[in-house]
Amino acid sequence: MNNIIVGLDLGTSFVRAVIAEDVGEGRIEIIGTAQRPSLGLRNGIIVNRESAKECIKACIEEAEQKAGYEVYSCVCGIGGMQIESRNSRGEVAIATHGKGPREINQDDIDRVLDSANAIYIQMGRKLLHVIPQKYIIDETAECKNPKGNLAVRLAAEVHLVLASQTAIANMTQCIERSGYTLDGVMLKTLACMYSVMAQDERELGSIIIDLGGGTTDAIVINNDAPICTISVPVGGNLVTNDIAIVKGVSTATAEKIKIENGCCWAGAMDGDSEVIIPGAGGRAPEICPRSEICLGIIEPRMREIFTMVRDEIMNKANLKLSGNIILTGGGAFMSGAIQLASDVFGTSSVRVGVPKDLGGIQEDYKRPDFATAVGLVQGFVEGQMNQEEPSRSKKKKESIGGQKESFGKKLLKKFF
């Protein structure tokens, strides 16, 4: 029997699945991956459950074929405008009135976290993550783990992530109709943190920017904890639409032009070659300089996206960071993205986030667009290590009877 975890990334442009084996001590090996064009999804939201169901099923089955395992459930990522976040603080008494300090135990930590997340949650939202940023003992000493310290009072500062109840319900039903069980929902950018961010980057203060097709999400990590989560409702599809409108071509043709000739920084262009724009409706093809498309259409829109992300982060977390800006998602493939982000954010510390080497026979997950799917299985393992009943799947046989079982019995809400 082997522990098998499936990470499912439902993106606007692609659905990606990663199957990993938990080899113990918090380590995993990637044994199967798959990617399919998204159907029934718009801006990361399920809009056609039947189409999305078929897409999810086909993607996971392709990953199963490569892994040689039959899987029964998955952990899924969520992001975009379905998410909101805020910082909160809670405080509890450790010692009773008139008595001296005593040691902080796990019950005290649970109580202070419950106090911190006792906030008003509007209708249609549910609490997804409660992530401790730091604990404060008697208003003086700050620490990451207060257990065992003497104290009279304990406070906690936390980052809360809330998600759309409807979005999670749609996701759950869609996955169940595909024949699988949803065992966990995790913020996509938080999953990216597990797969692409080094420990020193977490400590020094870094930003992950996930450049998706429909939305661009970002998370700010400082002192090994999230302090800000944002999403802007624009992504790579807007660049495609701009090319389609300006050049009078179909969206499919515009996407092909963007992939084959796209660049968003003048210095990253290798000469000014010519691009053939196919004619529509019997119109003759057009030849235009590559610079006209890249610097006249793509670069302004990509600059606008990075500027919107920067302004949102400055509004919510105006602090000096010493780490890196890390680009993930399909948009990170675009030539010149690093240079443009450096220019907008005013720093040379920008890199593309590629998942770490996790062993196994699969290598195609080492790409920025697989950062979320890989991070989902890594985050699940870290969050589940203390559970009594680990997840298990069976080796594929000619016939497997019985009902499919899930990895766990309830939705995973806390990964820290």
N, C-alpha and C positions, 0 to 999 in steps of 0.2 A: 504494500500500500504506500502511495506517495502523496504528499501534500501538493495539490495543484491549485493555483490561483489564476483567475482570468481578469485582465484589465480591459475595459471597453470604453473607448473614447468616441462619443457621438458628436462629430464635427459637422459644420455646415457643408463642407466640400467632400469630406471623406469620413467613413466609419473605420476605426482601427481597433484591432483586437491583439492582445499579447497574452500568451499562456506561459506561465512560469512555474517552476518546481521549487518548493521550499526545501532546501537541503539542510536546514537546521541552523541554529545560532543566528537567526535573522538574515541568513544569506539565501539568495535565490539564483536560479539559472533560467534563462529564457529558452524555451523549447519550441515555441511556435508563434508565428506572427501572421497577420493578414490585414489587408487594406481594400476597401471597396468604396466606390463613389457613393455619396450619401443620397438616399431617397427618402422622401417624406419628412425632411428636416429643413428648417429655415432659421438662420441665425442661432443654431444650436438648439432650437425648440422643435419638438415633434409636432408637425402640422397634419400629417397623414399617417395614422398608426399602422394601417395595413402595409403601405409601402415600406415604412421604417422597420416593421416586423420582419419582412422578407430580407431586407438589407442586413439587419443584425444577424439573422439566422445564417445567411450565406457567408458573412464575414467570420463568425465564430466557427462554422463548420470547416472553412478553409484553414483556419488556424489549427483546428483539431487534426486535420489530415496531415499537416506538417509535424505536429507534436506526437501523434500516435496515441493520443488520449481522448477519451470522451469526457467532456466537462458538463457540469450540471448547473453552474451558477457563475455570477460575475460581479465585479466591483465596477461601478460606473462613475464617470466624472461629470460635473455640472459647472457651468460658468455663464458668462454673458449677462444680459440684463435680468436674468432670473435670480441673480445673487445681489445681496447687499451686506455691508459689514459695518461694525462700529466697535469702538473700544469702550470698556466698562471697568468698574472697580467695585470690589466687595470687601467687607471687613467683618470679622467675628471676634468674640472674646474667647480666649483660651483658658484663663484662670477665672474662677468665680470671685465675686466681690469679697474683698477683705483677705484673700489668699494670695500667696506668692506665685511666681511663674511656674509653669509645668512644661513637660516636653510636648511638642506638637506631634500628633499622630495622623494617620491617614484619614480618620473621620473628620478631623479639623480641616484638613486640606479640601475634602469633599464639601464641607459646609461653607467654606469661604468661596469656593467656585460656584456653588449654588447661589450664594449671595450676590456674586458678580453677574450671574446671568438672569437674575430676577428683574427683567426689564419688560417694558410693554412691547408686545409683538403684535403688529397689525394683522387683521384678518387676511388669510391667504398666504401667510408666511410661517415658516417653521425654523427652529433653531437647528443648524446643521453641525457647527463646530464651536466648541468653547476651548480656546487655545491660551494657556497661561503665558503671559509675557514676563512677569516677575512677581515675587512675593516680598512683602515688606513686614519685617518683624518689629513690633513696638515702634513703628513710624521712624525707625533709624536704619536698621540693617536690611539690605536688599539681597535676595538670593534666588536661585533657580529651583532649589529643592529644600524647603524648610523643615522637612521631617526630622525629628530628633532634637531640634533646637529648643531651648527654653524660651518661653514668651508669655506675655500677658494678653496681647492682642495680635492678630494676624490679618493682614490685608493682601489682596491679590488684584493685579491689573491683568485683564484678559482681552483677547481679540475675539469678537463674536461674529460668526458668519451665519446669515439667514438665507433661506432659499424659498422659492415658490412652491407651495404645496401642490398646486396643479401640475407643475413641471415634473415633480418627483412622482406624482401619481400616474401621469402619462408614461413616464419612463418605466415605472414598475410594471404597469399593465402590458406595455409593448414588449418588454423583455420576457415576461411570463408567457405571453402568447407566442413568443418565439421558441418556447420550450425550456427556458432557463429561469433561474431565481435570482433576484437582485439582492445581494448580501450587503452591499455598502454603497454609499454615495459620498463622494469626496470632491471638494473644490478643485477644479482643474489646475489652477496655478499653484496650489499647495502640493498637488501631485508632482508638478514640474520641479518643485523645490527638491523633492526626494531624489529625482533622477538626474538632475543636471547641476545642482549647486553644491560646492565644496563647503566643508565645515567652517573654514576661515572666512568664506564669503558670507555665510550666515551671521557670523559674529560681527564682522566689520560693517555690515549694512549694504545690501545689494537689492537690485530690482530685477524681477523676471517679467518680460513682456512677451506674451503669447499672441503672435500675429496669426489670427485665424481668418477664415474666409468671410464670415459674417460679422464677427466682433473682434475687438482687440482687448484682451484682459491683462492686468498687471497686478503684481503683489510686491510689497516692500517688506523685506526681512531685515531685522536689526536685532543684535544681541540674541540671535538664535530663535527669534519669534516674529510672527507677522505683526506689523503695526498698521498696515493699510492695504486694502484690496479694492481695486477699481475696475470698471469695464466701460468701454466706449462703443457705441453701436455702429462702428464702421470697421471694415476689414479689407482683405484682398479682393473680394468680389466687387467692391466699389471701384477699385482700379480697373478691373475688367470692364465694368459698365462704362467708365469714362472713355476707354479705348473704343468700345462699341459705338458710343454716341458720336464721338468726334470723327471717327473714320467711317461711320455708316456701315458697320459689319455686324454679323450675328454675335451673340455672346460667346458661343463656342469658338468662333474664329478669333475673337478678341482675347480669349483665354489662351489660345495657342500662341498668339503673337506675344502675349505677356510672358509666357513660360520660355519661349524660344529666344526672344530678343529683349526681355525686360531688364531694366537697370534703373536705379534711382539715384545715381551719383555720377557726375561727369568724369571724375578721376578713375572710376571703375570701368569705364567703357574702353574697349580695345579698338580704337579707331571709329570712324563714323560710316559704317557700312549701310547698304540699302536694304530696305524691308519691302517685300511685295505684299500689298494689301489686296486680297481677292475682291473682285467685283461682285455685286449682288444684283440679281434680276437681269442678267445679260450685260451689265455695265462692265466696261473694260477694267482690268486690274490696275491698281495705282502703285507707283513706286515712290517711296518717301525715305528721307534719311532716318536712320535709327535714332539720332539725337532728337528728332521732332517728337517721336513717341516717348522716348525715355525722359528727356528733360522738359518736354512741353506738356506731357500728360501724367506719366507715372511719378516722377519726382515731386511735383507739387502735391499730389494726393497723399503719397507716403509721408511727406513732410507734415502735412496736416494731421495725419493719424498720430505720428510721434509727438507733435505739439499738443494735441488734445490729451494724450496720456501724461505728458510732462505737467501740463497745467492742472489736471486732476490730482496728480500726486502732490504737487506743490500746495494745493488747497487743503489736502488732508494730512500730509506728513512733511511739513517744511523743515527738514533737518539735513545736516551734512552727512553723506554716506561715503565710506572709504573703500567699499567693495567694488563690484562690477555690475554693469547692466548686461543681462543675459537674454538673448533673443531665442525664442522657441516658436514652434508652429510652422506651417507651410510658408508663411511670409518671410521666414528667416533665410530661405533659399535664395531670395532675390539678390542679385548682384548689386553691391553698393549699400545694402541695408545697414551694415556695421558703420560705414563712414557717415551715412546720413544720421543715424542715431547719435553718433559721437558729436556731430555738429549741433543737433537740436538740444542735447542734454549738456553740452559743453564739457565733455570728458572723453578721454581716449580709452577709458576702461570699459570697452564694449566687446562682447564675444558672442558667438553662436553657441547655444546650449545643446550639447549632444549627450545622450544617456551614457552613463559609465559602463565600462566593460563588465558584464555580469556572467560571463562564461556561457556555456551551452554551445550548441552547434549553429544556432541562428546568429546572423550578423547584421541583418537588414534593419534591426531596431535602432542601430546607432545613427540616428538622424533626428534633427530637431522636431520634425512633425510627429515622431513617436514618443516625445518626452512625456506627454500626459499619460498615455497608455502604460508605459513602463513604470512611471511614478505611482500609478494606482496600485500595482501589485507590490511595489516596495513599501508604500504607505500602509497597505493592508497587513503585510507581514509584521511591521513594527507595531501596529495597533492591536494585532491579535496575539502577539507572543505570550501574553499572560493569560490567555483564555485556556480553559480546561479541555475543550474539545476542538482541536485544530481541524481545518478544512481538509477534505480528502476527495479524490476522484479515483476511478478505477481504470486500469489499463484496458485499452480497447480489445474486445473479444468479438467473435462472430455473432453472438447474440447476448444481449444483456437484459435480463428481466428485472421486474420491479420498478417502483416509482423513483424518479430522480430526487436526490437529496441535495440540500443546499449546504453551503460552507458553514453557515451559522444560522441561528434561529431568529435573530432580530437585526434591524438596520444598524450599521455601525455609525456612530455619530461623533466619536472623539478619537482622533488619531494621535493625540499627544497625552 
